[in-house]
Amino acid sequence: MTVLPALGLWLAEQVAGLAGERARRLVHLLMVSGLLAVLALEVGKNLTSVRGAGLIAIGVIGGLAGGLLYANWDGLKLWLRYLAPAPLVFALVFLLVSPVSKLVLPQPGGTVDANSPGVRINPEHPVVMLLLDEFPLTSLLDSKGQVDARLYPNFAKLAGQSTWYRNATAVSGLTQWAVPALLSGRYPSKAEVEASPTAAQYPDNLFTLLGKSYDVEQFQVVTQLCPAEVCKATRDSAPSGAGLKTTLRDSARVFKRIVWPRDVDENPTGAWLTADPEAEAKPAVKPGDSPILKEIEQGNEPRQYYDFVQSIQGTDKPTFYFLHILLPHQPWHYLPDGRKYTDRGDGRNANGWTSEPWPPQLSRQRHLMQVGETDRLIGQVMRRLHEQGMYDKTLFVVTADHGMSFKPNEFGRRVATEGNVDQVLWVPLFIKAPGQAEGQVSERNWEHVDLVPTVADMLGIKVPSEMDGVSQAGAEEPRTRSEKWFFSKPGERQVFPGPPNQAKALAGVTDRMTEPDNGYKGWFQFGPHGDLVGQRTSQVGVEAASAGSAKVEKLAEYGKVDLKSGLVPAQVSGQVSLAAGVASRPAVAVALNGVVAGVSETFREERDAQGSQPKGPPDKFSAVALDTLFKAGANKLELFVIDDSGGKVRLRPLTVS
């Protein structure tokens, strides 16, 4: 990054110079002006609230002004000439002084010797840890505070065979701070604001504790907390990867974040999920199928998950199996039956939600569906453990690094506030001890810094490093306070009341946002007149009078559906133009092949100049369609305005284009 871009620009100048010195000087001036324009845009983005076209104008004006100044003032040329060594200085500062130095220079700490005085590591039981991402506990529960077995049978089965810590909370809302805290037993400190989530920065963690005594099979994203000497066998298959291709991709992503004229979601974890589901789509696993018998059949699940399940082998030496997977993390593009669908957007405002209520509601429905896919994967891991004869003797941990808020008009979806703490802090946590067969429920005040001391206690290990967490494996409650500690930013502790917010988290949403008793179509019976889903349009009643027109995103995709690909265009989105006399903000019904497949409210999507609040008419719609209604090849897509005036529901057609 220090040498190659400059070398490339220099070579371009030399090529231009073949046409003459004047051409070379012109190209040089254009390059200088362009680089100054990027610099002006970055400065404008940091110093002003201007975004969009206004920010682009600042960059263009700055570049033109700088270029003219450069062309006419020798002093600026001389100043830039003297700055020639600056990139090398910047590189040295970056490598040796910045937080990146912890990746380059030797760091204290390391793997723990099982024979160290007082440590007592005697490998006996396999350890399997599945770390999910962006998963609020309330998404798993019905209104009675129980795991909804109708939607999530595998989570319910796990709850019946393990200890469910119903009062478990995350300690940070961003993965690069939440996961190191969970695996080191330490609250995020101020020194970690710019820390890299690696073993160099966090040398005392669960991997270094078990690394010399257990074989380790680990698959991480975002973080790399397992030292190379411990995880040599699996580091090359880690989904985060390494090498020039990954470096260039990540550098391009950072560059885009810097120069993009609008704010970009600052959560780095979102980028690790495949944004384009077509890239990985494979034949879906049908509902009820058991893909793990003697061989694992790979469906639509992410590659790192497939590799993780394959790595679980019944061996003589106990192994520590660890998977951090970005599910049910957004972008949401999994349906409960394992199919994928193309993401048409979720109405986010950067890292939060606008004041419009429908986008976060629909996103929550899509999130619940992705939890359904997560439940299917949990079932595969459990079946794999049984198949290998390991389930009974394994210490099995399933949890999530943090939750997420779906409340409208909140900027930080993972930043804890008084209004969203129940969704951001409380997460699922199930721990099945070796030999445990019956489920238990614990109301202890668990915080995720307790994971390492608890696991160590259950394995009979004394942890030699200092930790903020306490073991929850004993007979007595180890934490006397009922408040919850959380760090939206490292070193800045927030304190929230525990019991009232836990009660909100346990209120559940599954039977308030879906219809679990109605089988698979119950996932889609959501929103205004959700009961229409599954009914034929002729049965509901279609009026002759048109309600206007609608433009559908990627309409051509509905004419060539390939069911064998595992990918369907289930999210139907677009814009309506209503006829005179139609009520504002009507509900829109989506029909596939003559059957109502989904419903949507209409909402505003265009942002104001600052990108914070929506503006314009409420003419956008987006719904998730019941995917079992798709047929191979051409599908008839129809849109209707739902008219319930006079106490009777009728469908008024929209002309689709």
Secondary structure, 3 states (H helix, E strand, C coil): CCCHHHHHHHHHHHHHHCCCHHHHHHHHHHHHHHHHHHHHHHHHHHHCCCCCHHHHHHHHHHHHHHHHHHHHCHHHHHHHHHCCCHHHHHHHHHHHCCCCHHHHCCCCCCCCCCCCCCCCCCCCCCEEEEEECCCCHHHHECCCCCECCCCCHHHHHHHCCCEEECCEECCCCCHHHHHHHHHHCCCCCHHHCCCCCECCCCCCCHHHHHCCCCEEEEECCCCECCCCCCCHHHHCCCCCCCCHHHHHHHHHHHHHHHHCCCCCCCCHHHHHCCCCHHHCCCCCCCCCCCCECCCECCCCCCHHHHHHHHHCCCCCCCEEEEEECCCCCCCCCECCCCCEECCCCCCEECCEECCCCHHHHHHHHHHHHHHHHHHHHHHHHHHHHHHCCCCCCCEEEEEECCCCCCCCCCCCCCCCCCCCHHHHCECCEEEECCCCCCCEEECCCEEHHHHHHHHHHHCCCCCCCCCCCCCCCCCCCCCCCCCEEEEEECCEEEEECCHHHHHHHCCCCHHHHCCHHHHHHHHCCCCCCHHHCCCEHHHHCECCCCCEEEEECCHHHHHCECHHHCEECCEEEEEEEECCCCCCCCEEEEEECCEEEEEECCECCCECCCCCCECCCCCEEEEECCHHHCCCECCCEEEEEEECHHHCCEEEEEEEC
